[in-house]
Amino acid sequence: MHFGASMFFTDYSMSAVDLATALEERGFESVWAAEHSHIPVSRKTPFSGGGDLPKQYYDAMDPFVVLTAAAMATKKLKVGTAVCLLNQRDPIQTAKLVASIDQVSGGRFLFGIGNGWNQDEMENHGTVFATRHKLVRERIEAMKAIWTQSKAEYHGEFVNFDPMMTWPKPVQKPYPPVLVGGIFPYAARRAVRYGDGWIPTLAGRPGAMNDPAEYLPKFRAMLTEAGRDPASCPVSISGAPDDLDVLKRYRDLGIVRVNVSLQAATREAALPILDKFAAHIQKI
């Protein structure tokens, strides 16, 4: 089981370069960057965690910029989005971003995606809340065509383009893994349909299954029913607990990665947390 760490990179958090370097030195596998383009003053959708929206959501830097900096400062550390809000991004330009960061990192990019929860935010981008899931599916399908075809074309309800040429193509073949974030069973179904992995949301969602022992067998059964090898769509857990027994249980359940959530921590706050988990890494 691999360990990663996720951050809302801001102008007051630990920098991406410093965090990536610290992670690689301590044996972590990956660093992950959150994304929100902006937060509208008026919000139709309440924060899933309850209460006021944390300040870091307003302040998050662009994930592709900070992850490029992280990749350049390290040699083996993987860099990932957790998650890229593809419902708010142009698929042609994002396909180029993904391929470009995969190139400059030497094939170390992990493409975590989400469909978004903030209705006001996505509507500012012209995205209709009710149809965002189909929109994202089409954008992923279109991006896969761009990554794998010399003359790509796609014709859907929301994404439509005639044959076109664009490079670079990703280093990873056929493309960087697409890891679908969200709760069971909805995001799990999307992961089965077009994902190379699933990142379940654990907490703060009423009625959500929070115990991996409960939802992992169901998810693997869904993959089998769809004609997929369960190993083709591994599970990563965000919000790794500082509990060695729980981490060992996750490992034994077949979870491939756990990510430590650092929010927008400063260097002084983050390093002691990383040191604790570095000890767990050695024991796991």
C-alpha positions as CSV (number, residue, x, y, z in Angstrom):
1,M,0.0,0.0,0.0
2,H,1.3,3.4,-1.0
3,F,1.1,6.7,0.9
4,G,0.4,10.1,-0.5
5,A,-0.4,13.5,0.9
6,S,-2.9,16.1,-0.4
7,M,-2.8,19.8,0.0
8,F,-4.8,22.9,-0.8
9,F,-1.8,24.8,-2.0
10,T,-2.2,28.5,-1.2
11,D,0.1,31.6,-0.8
12,Y,0.2,30.8,3.0
13,S,0.5,27.0,2.9
14,M,3.7,25.0,2.7
15,S,4.9,25.3,-0.9
16,A,4.5,22.5,-3.4
17,V,8.3,22.3,-3.8
18,D,8.9,22.0,-0.1
19,L,6.1,19.5,0.4
20,A,7.1,17.3,-2.5
21,T,10.8,17.3,-1.3
22,A,9.7,16.4,2.2
23,L,7.5,13.6,1.0
24,E,10.1,12.0,-1.2
25,E,12.6,12.1,1.6
26,R,10.2,10.3,3.9
27,G,9.2,7.5,1.5
28,F,5.8,8.8,0.4
29,E,4.7,7.8,-3.1
30,S,2.7,10.8,-4.2
31,V,1.6,14.4,-3.7
32,W,-1.9,15.6,-4.5
33,A,-3.3,19.1,-5.2
34,A,-6.9,20.2,-4.7
35,E,-8.8,22.5,-7.1
36,H,-11.4,25.2,-6.9
37,S,-11.3,27.9,-9.5
38,H,-13.2,30.3,-7.2
39,I,-16.0,30.3,-4.7
40,P,-19.1,32.5,-5.5
41,V,-20.3,34.7,-2.7
42,S,-23.8,33.3,-3.1
43,R,-24.0,29.5,-2.6
44,K,-26.9,27.3,-3.6
45,T,-25.1,24.2,-2.3
46,P,-24.1,23.9,1.3
47,F,-20.6,22.7,2.2
48,S,-20.7,18.9,2.5
49,G,-18.6,19.0,5.7
50,G,-21.2,21.3,7.4
51,G,-20.8,24.8,8.6
52,D,-18.8,27.5,6.8
53,L,-16.7,26.7,3.9
54,P,-13.0,26.7,4.9
55,K,-10.9,29.6,3.7
56,Q,-8.5,27.3,1.7
57,Y,-11.3,26.6,-0.8
58,Y,-11.3,30.2,-1.9
59,D,-7.5,30.4,-2.0
60,A,-6.4,27.2,-3.8
61,M,-3.8,27.6,-6.5
62,D,-4.1,26.0,-9.9
63,P,-3.2,22.3,-9.5
64,F,-1.3,21.9,-12.7
65,V,1.0,24.8,-11.9
66,V,1.9,23.6,-8.4
67,L,2.2,19.9,-9.4
68,T,4.6,20.9,-12.2
69,A,6.8,22.6,-9.6
70,A,6.5,19.5,-7.4
71,A,7.5,17.2,-10.2
72,M,10.6,19.4,-11.1
73,A,11.8,19.3,-7.5
74,T,11.6,15.5,-7.2
75,K,12.8,12.4,-9.1
76,K,10.3,9.6,-8.3
77,L,7.4,11.2,-6.5
78,K,4.1,10.9,-8.4
79,V,2.0,14.0,-8.7
80,G,-1.8,13.9,-8.8
81,T,-5.0,16.0,-8.9
82,A,-7.4,15.4,-6.0
83,V,-9.5,16.3,-7.7
84,C,-9.5,18.2,-11.0
85,L,-13.0,19.6,-11.5
86,L,-13.3,18.5,-15.1
87,N,-16.9,19.8,-15.2
88,Q,-15.4,23.3,-15.2
89,R,-12.6,22.7,-17.7
90,D,-12.3,22.7,-21.5
91,P,-11.5,19.1,-22.5
92,I,-9.2,19.9,-25.4
93,Q,-7.0,22.3,-23.3
94,T,-7.1,20.0,-20.3
95,A,-6.0,17.0,-22.4
96,K,-3.0,19.1,-23.4
97,L,-2.3,20.0,-19.8
98,V,-2.5,16.4,-18.7
99,A,-0.2,15.2,-21.5
100,S,2.2,18.1,-20.9
101,I,2.6,17.4,-17.2
102,D,3.0,13.7,-17.8
103,Q,5.8,14.6,-20.3
104,V,7.7,17.0,-18.0
105,S,7.3,14.7,-15.0
106,G,8.5,11.6,-17.0
107,G,5.2,9.7,-16.7
108,R,4.5,10.5,-13.0
109,F,1.0,12.1,-13.3
110,L,-2.2,10.7,-11.7
111,F,-5.4,12.2,-13.0
112,G,-7.9,12.4,-10.2
113,I,-11.2,13.9,-11.3
114,G,-14.4,14.9,-9.7
115,N,-17.8,16.1,-11.0
116,G,-18.2,18.9,-8.5
117,W,-20.6,19.8,-5.7
118,N,-20.7,23.6,-5.8
119,Q,-23.6,24.5,-8.1
120,D,-22.9,28.2,-8.2
121,E,-19.2,27.6,-9.0
122,M,-19.9,25.3,-12.0
123,E,-22.7,27.5,-13.3
124,N,-20.2,30.4,-13.5
125,H,-18.3,28.2,-16.0
126,G,-21.5,27.5,-18.0
127,T,-22.0,24.0,-16.6
128,V,-25.6,22.9,-15.9
129,F,-25.7,21.2,-12.5
130,A,-28.2,18.5,-13.5
131,T,-26.2,17.3,-16.5
132,R,-22.7,17.6,-15.1
133,H,-22.2,13.8,-14.8
134,K,-22.8,13.1,-18.5
135,L,-20.8,16.2,-19.4
136,V,-17.7,14.8,-17.5
137,R,-18.1,11.4,-19.0
138,E,-18.1,12.9,-22.5
139,R,-15.1,15.0,-21.7
140,I,-13.2,12.0,-20.4
141,E,-14.1,10.0,-23.5
142,A,-13.0,12.9,-25.7
143,M,-9.7,13.3,-23.9
144,K,-8.9,9.6,-24.2
145,A,-9.4,10.0,-27.9
146,I,-7.1,13.0,-28.0
147,W,-4.4,11.1,-26.0
148,T,-4.5,7.9,-28.1
149,Q,-5.3,9.0,-31.6
150,S,-3.2,11.0,-34.1
151,K,-6.4,12.4,-35.7
152,A,-8.9,12.5,-32.9
153,E,-12.6,13.2,-33.2
154,Y,-15.5,13.1,-30.8
155,H,-19.2,13.6,-31.2
156,G,-21.5,13.7,-28.2
157,E,-24.3,15.8,-26.7
158,F,-22.0,18.2,-24.9
159,V,-18.6,17.6,-26.5
160,N,-18.2,17.7,-30.3
161,F,-15.2,18.2,-32.5
162,D,-14.2,16.9,-36.0
163,P,-10.8,15.2,-36.6
164,M,-8.0,17.2,-35.2
165,M,-4.3,16.9,-34.4
166,T,-2.7,17.8,-31.1
167,W,0.5,16.9,-29.3
168,P,2.2,16.0,-27.0
169,K,0.8,12.6,-26.2
170,P,1.2,11.3,-22.6
171,V,4.3,9.3,-21.6
172,Q,2.1,6.7,-19.9
173,K,0.3,4.4,-22.3
174,P,-2.5,4.6,-23.2
175,Y,-2.8,7.6,-20.9
176,P,-2.3,8.6,-17.2
177,P,-4.7,6.7,-14.9
178,V,-8.1,8.4,-14.5
179,L,-9.1,8.1,-10.8
180,V,-12.7,8.9,-10.2
181,G,-13.5,10.6,-6.9
182,G,-16.8,10.5,-5.0
183,I,-19.2,8.5,-2.9
184,F,-20.6,5.0,-3.2
185,P,-22.5,4.0,-5.3
186,Y,-22.7,6.9,-7.7
187,A,-19.0,7.6,-8.2
188,A,-18.3,3.9,-8.0
189,R,-20.5,3.4,-11.1
190,R,-18.7,6.1,-12.9
191,A,-15.3,4.5,-12.0
192,V,-16.6,1.2,-13.4
193,R,-17.6,2.8,-16.6
194,Y,-14.6,4.9,-17.4
195,G,-12.1,5.0,-14.5
196,D,-8.7,3.4,-13.9
197,G,-9.3,3.7,-10.2
198,W,-11.7,5.0,-7.6
199,I,-11.1,7.5,-4.7
200,P,-14.2,7.2,-2.4
201,T,-15.2,10.1,-0.3
202,L,-15.3,8.9,3.3
203,A,-16.9,11.5,5.6
204,G,-19.4,14.3,5.7
205,R,-22.0,12.8,3.4
206,P,-25.3,11.8,4.9
207,G,-26.1,8.2,4.2
208,A,-22.8,7.4,2.6
209,M,-21.0,4.2,3.2
210,N,-17.9,5.1,5.2
211,D,-16.4,1.6,6.0
212,P,-14.3,0.2,3.1
213,A,-15.0,-3.3,4.4
214,E,-18.7,-2.6,3.5
215,Y,-18.4,-1.0,0.1
216,L,-15.2,-2.7,-1.4
217,P,-16.9,-6.1,-2.0
218,K,-19.8,-4.3,-3.6
219,F,-17.5,-2.2,-5.8
220,R,-15.5,-5.2,-6.9
221,A,-18.7,-7.1,-7.7
222,M,-19.8,-4.2,-9.9
223,L,-16.6,-4.4,-11.8
224,T,-16.9,-8.1,-12.3
225,E,-20.5,-7.7,-13.5
226,A,-19.3,-5.2,-16.0
227,G,-16.8,-7.6,-17.3
228,R,-13.8,-5.9,-15.7
229,D,-11.0,-7.3,-13.7
230,P,-11.3,-5.7,-10.2
231,A,-7.5,-5.2,-10.3
232,S,-8.0,-2.9,-13.2
233,C,-9.7,-0.3,-11.0
234,P,-7.9,-0.1,-7.6
235,V,-9.1,2.0,-4.7
236,S,-7.3,4.9,-3.0
237,I,-8.5,6.3,0.3
238,S,-8.3,10.0,1.1
239,G,-8.0,11.3,4.7
240,A,-5.7,8.6,6.0
241,P,-6.1,8.1,9.8
242,D,-3.1,8.4,12.1
243,D,-3.8,4.8,13.3
244,L,-1.5,2.0,12.4
245,D,-4.1,-0.7,13.1
246,V,-6.6,0.9,10.7
247,L,-3.9,1.4,8.1
248,K,-3.0,-2.2,8.3
249,R,-6.6,-3.1,7.9
250,Y,-6.9,-0.9,4.8
251,R,-3.8,-2.7,3.4
252,D,-5.3,-6.1,4.1
253,L,-8.5,-5.1,2.3
254,G,-6.5,-4.5,-0.8
255,I,-6.6,-0.7,-0.8
256,V,-3.6,0.5,-2.9
257,R,-3.1,4.0,-1.6
258,V,-4.0,6.2,1.4
259,N,-3.6,10.0,1.3
260,V,-2.9,12.1,4.3
261,S,-5.0,15.3,4.2
262,L,-2.9,18.4,5.1
263,Q,-5.6,21.0,4.2
264,A,-3.5,24.2,3.7
265,A,-0.9,23.5,6.4
266,T,2.2,25.5,7.0
267,R,5.6,23.8,7.0
268,E,5.7,24.0,10.8
269,A,2.3,22.2,11.0
270,A,2.8,19.7,8.2
271,L,6.3,18.3,8.9
272,P,5.4,16.7,12.3
273,I,2.4,15.0,10.6
274,L,4.6,13.7,7.8
275,D,7.1,12.4,10.3
276,K,4.3,10.4,12.1
277,F,3.2,8.8,8.8
278,A,6.8,8.1,7.8
279,A,7.0,5.8,10.8
280,H,3.7,4.1,9.7
281,I,5.2,3.7,6.2
282,Q,8.1,1.8,7.5
283,K,5.8,-0.6,9.5
284,I,3.3,-1.1,6.7
